[in-house]
């Protein structure tokens, strides 16, 4: 974009962030979920960091049209907090699944390595928590949700392609999907009926 277009775009993004911050500041009862309370706090801190960074970006933009990389580099705290918040949200879904669906405890420690055979054995929401944790640890700021990554991983692991390509663990599978741009927003909803007949999910808009 030229300088004028960029200024208008940054102004629009700033307005969207302000609106999102107002949504986060609404009173939401989360008394039974410490993970969601922590996530809410991190999302709020993330938006504050975004708005602070945006103020500096817009000030710098007055002198020069900034590159996308320059803008992204100023958003590190925003990205990190948002991804950590997202991880806690999906951790809470896995805890819900453990308590009300499988009625089996989750692993005490998040595994450092997950083979494809282990991946298949984990329940859906725990797999999706691992996907969210992978996005956070790898600073993977994407336009899709962790459940979209889970759906594509499940497709890959269930196919003969994984064995043919020598993919035998979760990290390698994620790396392949990112390298081939195979994951897209909405993949979970598109593949849900094929992969997850009878899947139990929390009663939230995300899974409707």
PESUL-V51699 format. One record per helix or strand of 3 or more residues. SS is the DSSP state (a for helix, b for strand). FROM is the first residue (numbers start at 1). TO is the last residue. If there is no record, write none. Layout:
SS,FROM,TO ; SS,FROM,TO
//
This chain:
a,3,24 ; a,34,61 ; a,68,73 ; a,76,102 ; a,116,121 ; a,124,137 ; a,146,158 ; a,161,164 ; a,170,179 ; a,187,195 ; a,205,207
//
